[in-house]
Amino acid sequence: MTPIAGRSLRSILFLLALAAIGLTLGGWAIGEIMRLQPCPLCIFQRLLFLLIALLALTGALLPAASRVSGILVAVVAAGGVATAAYQSWLQYQPQAGMDCGFGEPTFIERLVDWFGALWPQMFLATGFCSSKDWVLLGLSLANWSALCFIGFLAAAVLILRRRGD
C-alpha cells in the first residue's frame, strides 16, 4: 500500500499545492540569503512550481476537475523535469551549449522578463544559467529542482491511477 492510497484525493492535491508553494518560497529564500543571482531558467522553474500549485489547488477545491488537474500537473511537472535537466546540462557542459540571455530572447526569457517587471523581488532574472553557485550534497539547485519535479510527476501519475475517490 502506497502512502497515497490511504489519503483522499483532495488532501493529496492540497498537499501537492503546499509542497509546490513551499519549494517556490524555499528557492527564493535560499537565493536571498545566499545572495544568488537567479537565471531565466531558474525563474521559469519557479513559475512552473507555482503553476503546479495552482493546478493542484484547483483540483483540491473542485473535485470534478481533479482528474484534469492531475493530468495537467503531470504535464507541467514533465516540462519542469525537462527544464531543470537542460539547466543541469548547461551547468555540467557550459562550453557545449548556448547560455540563456544571448541572442534573440526565447519565449521563456520573454515570459520571465514580463514576470520580472511585475514582481522583481520574486521573478527578476539576473544570473547565468550555466552558473552553479550553490551545491548541497553534490547537487546544484537545478539538480534538486529536477528531483522535485520528478516527485510531482510521480505523484500525479499515482493520482491518475487511483480508482474513484
Secondary structure, DSSP 8 states (H G I E B T S, - for coil): --TTTTS-HHHHHHHHHHHHHHHHHHHHHHHHHHT----HHHHHHHHHHHHHHHHHHHHHH-GGGHHHHHHHHHHHHHHHHHHHHHHHHHHH-TTTS--TTSSS--HHHHHHHHHHHH-HHHH---S-TT----EETTEEHHHHHHHHHHHHHHHHHHHHH----
